[in-house]
Amino acid sequence: MAHADILEQAQRLRAERRPFALATVVAARQPTSGSPGARAIVLPDGQLEGWIGGHCARPTVIRQGLDALADGTSRLVVLSPEARETTHPAAGVVQVPMLCAGQGELQVFVEPFLPKAALVVVGESPVARALTRFATLLNFEVWACDPAADMTIFPEADRLVSSLDALAPQLSERNYVIIATIGEYDEEAAQVALNSPASYVGLVASKTRLTAVRAYLKERGVSEERLDALKRPKGLPGLAVVPEEIAFSVMAELLEMRRQRVGLLDATPAPERAEAIDPICGMTVDIATARYTSERDGQTYYFCGAGCKAAFDARP
């Protein structure tokens, strides 16, 4: 793919709320086939689209892209003859020895792009309205759910949902749900949220009210495990009584959930990619995409390039 195509693909993936990692070559020391500005996308299944360098760099970039998607952090990957291999990134830098014959150096910035946390605010109370305003400012995707929800009441919302029945099939692990119905239909909203995969469910209510809602849901068969998932957001210490203060305190707890990446990392592990070590240069080779192989004594050997294969074949 050309550079512009890669960026267009990245925009499409973001619009579709699909996770990916973007790898960009930021520095290259010749001889190396990569050049500054080259880009590629690493998908959760381990596929790489685009170009960042030759076979020596490809398996490393794929592996680091998958790691970035798993932990949600960016890293600078330095492939160099002088590098000492590191297992854990130090200050966001991962060093990988470049053992190929070219002996060039490549520095690749790998950045994960994960869909935003989607906050579902149930209710149209003053607290609910304040929550949508704060959540928008804090870069959440905001859904407003209530029969009265419209763009006049919730001008900041990214999505309007008219009923709990319509909301239920849309919820996923990436949703945080805050029920701010303030007594109107707390129980019904909590039951829908707890029966969904939503990773966080909070009820804006007093301790007494929370206890009553839990008792109601228990009578209707909600499991103890899911009942324990129903939280009363504590947020900031102290008593908050004004709607905006309550909403601000709730957002403090949601920010901590997002900081811990609750519900935001892909729970499906990437498929294992079989790898081999090039017996000539010592580089890691992805077996599924290896172009150069040799058979000897019933064993298959994999090589990063034609030069290593030729050197191996020339050996007695």
N, C-alpha and C positions, 0 to 999 in steps of 0.2 A: 504493500500500500504506500502511496505517496504521503508526505507529511500532512497535507491538508485533509486527505481521506481519513487518516488516523484521528485527527481532531474531530472530524464530522462523525466518525464512528463513536468516539467518546461522548459526544453530545447526544447521540441517539441512545446510547446505553444509559446515560444519566436520565434522559427523559422517560425511559422505560423502567427506571428504578432498579437497574441491574448492576451488581457490583463488578468492579474490574480494577486492575492496577495499571497505571500509565508509567512506562519506562522511557526515560529521555536521556540520551547521551549528552553529558555536559562537558566532557573533556576527553581527548584522545591523543595518545602519543604514538606516532608511527614507529614501526609498521603495525597497523591494525586496520581491519576492514570497516570498523565503525567510524563515524564522524560526528562532531558536535551538532546537535539538533535532530539527529535521527531518533525516531520514536517507534514504540511498539506498545500494544495492549496485551496484558496477560489476563485471561478469563479464569473463572473459578475452576473450570475443568482442566486447567493446565495448558490450554491452547494459547499460542502466541501469534498475534496478528501484527504485521509490520516488520521493521528491520532495525536492529540495533548493533549488529555485528555478526561475525561468522559463528561456526559451530562451537568454538571454544566458549563464547560468551552466552550463547542461547540457553543451555541448561541452567546456568547460574542465575540468569535473569528470570527465567520461569520459576525457579525455586524461591527466589527472593520475592517475586511478585505474589506467590501463593502465601508466603510467610507474612507479607504486608497485609494481605486480605484477612489473614487469620488473627493478627493482633491489632490491626487498625492503625499501624504507625508507618511513617515514611522512613526510607533509609537511602544513604548514598553507598552504592556498591562499587568498590574499587578492585578491578582485576588488573594485577600488576605482577611482573616477575619478582619484585622486591616485597610483595605483600606476604604477611604471615596470616594464615587462615584463622579467622575468629568464629566462634560458635554463636556468640551473642553480640549484637551491635553495641559498640561503645560510642556514646554520644551520637547515635544515628548513623554510624559508619560501619560497613561490613567489608572486610578485606578478604579477597580470594586470590590465591596465587595463580598467575597466568603462566602456565607451563608450556604452552604451544611454542612451536619453533619460531614464530614471528617475534615473540618477546616484546610485543607492544604493551601499551597500557590503555585501559578503558575505564572511565568513570561514568556510572549510570545512576541517575536519580530515579528511584522507584517510589511511586506515590499511590496509595490505595484510594479508591473512590467508592464509598459505601453510601447507600441511600440514607437520607435524613431520618432521624427519629420522627415518627408521625404522632403528634399529640392529639388525642380525641378528647374534646371538652364536651361533656354531656350536660345539657341544661342551658337556660338563657338568663340565669340570674346575674346580678352585677359582678359576682365573683367570676362566673363563666366568661363574661365579656372582658373583664380585666385579664383573665388568663390568656385569651386569644391574642390580646395586644402584646403582652409580655413575651409570649411564646414566639410570635412573629419576629420581634426584635432580637430574640435569642436564637434565631435560625432553625426553629423547628418547622416541620410541615404541620399545618394546623387544620384539623377537622372540627367543625361545629355540628353537634347533633342535638336537635330539638325540633318539635313540630313548628315552632315559631322561627326557626333559624332562616334568616335571609341576609342578603348583603347589606341591608340597612342596619341590622343589629350586629352582624359580624362582618364588617367590611374587610378585615384582615385575613379571613379564613381562606385557605386554599381549596377546601371542599366543604360543601354543605350536605348534611344527611338529615332527612326529614323525620326518621323514626328509628327506634331500636331494631325493628325487624329488618330495615334496610341496612343498618350498621353491621349486624351480626356477621354476615358472610364476607364482609370486607376486612375484618380484623385479622392481623397477623402478629408474629413475634415482634415486629418492629414498631408496634403501637404501644404507646403509653396512654392509659385511659384515666381521666380525672372526672369524677361524677360530682358536679356542682349544681345539682338540682335543688339543693337546700330543702329537702323533705318532700318535694313534690312526687317524684317517682324513683327514689333512691334504690328501693329493693329491686324493681324491675331492671333498672340500669346496671346494678351490680351483678345481677344474675346473668345478664347477657355478656357482660365483660368477663366474668369469671368462667363462663362456659366457652370462652374464646382462647386463642393462643396468646393474647396480649401479655407482654412481659411485665407490665406494671399496671396495677389497678388501685387507684386512690379514691377515697370518699371524703369530701369536705363536710365534716360533721363533728359533733362532740363525741367524747368517749362513750357516753351513754347511748347516743344514737347509733354509733358504730356497733355496739354490743347488740342492740335491738335488730339491726339489719342482719348481722351474722346469724342470730337466732332464727330469724325468718327464713334465711336461705338454707340453714341446716335442716329445717323442717321440710324443705322442698327438695332435699336430696343432694345439695351441693356438698362435695367431699370436703373433709377436714383440710386436706392439702390445699385445695383452692380457696377455702375460707381463710386460711392463714395468709394467702396472697393478697387479701383485701387490706389495704393499709389506710391509716389516717395520716396524711402527710404532715410531718412535724415541721420540716423546713427550718426556719430560723428560730432561735430560742426566744421566749417571751410571749406575751399574749397579743394576738393580732385580731382586731375587731372590725376594722374598716375593710370593705371588700377588696380594695387595691392592696392593702397590707396582707390580707389572707392570700390573695393570688400571688403576691411577691414571695411569700414564704413557701407556698406550694412549689413555685418555680425553682426555688433553691434546692429542694429535694430532687426535682426532675433533672436539674443540671448535674447533680451528683450521679444519678442513674446513667445519664448520657456519658459522663466522664468515665464511668466504669464500663462503658460499652454494653450495658445490659440490653439484650435483645437485638443488638446491632451487628453482631458478627455472625458470619455464616455458620449455622449449626451443622451443616452437611460437610464432612471433611472432604477435601480434594482427593480425587482418586490417586492411589499410589502410582508413581511413575518409576518404572524399572530403570536403573542406571548402572553403568559399568565404568570402569576406569581404563582409559587408554593406556595399554602397557608400554607405550613408547614415551609419551610426554606426561602421563599422570593426570590429565584433565578428566573431568567427569563427562560422560557421554550419555545422552538420553537414548535408550535402546530403541524406543518406538520410532524415532526419527533419524536414527543413525544411517548415513549413506555409505559408510565405508566399514566393511566387516571382512574377517578372514576366518576360515575353519582350520583348525589344527588339532590332531589327536582327539577328534570328537568334541572339541570345545570351540565355541564362537567367541571371537575377539572383536571389540568395537573400537573405532578410531574417530578422532575429531576431524581428521582431514586426510587427503590422499597421501601427503608426505609421510605421516606416521604409519599408514598402512603399507606403503612401499618399503619403509625401513624395517617393518616387522616381517614382511614377506621375504626380504633379502636375507634375513637371519637363517642360519641352518636349522 
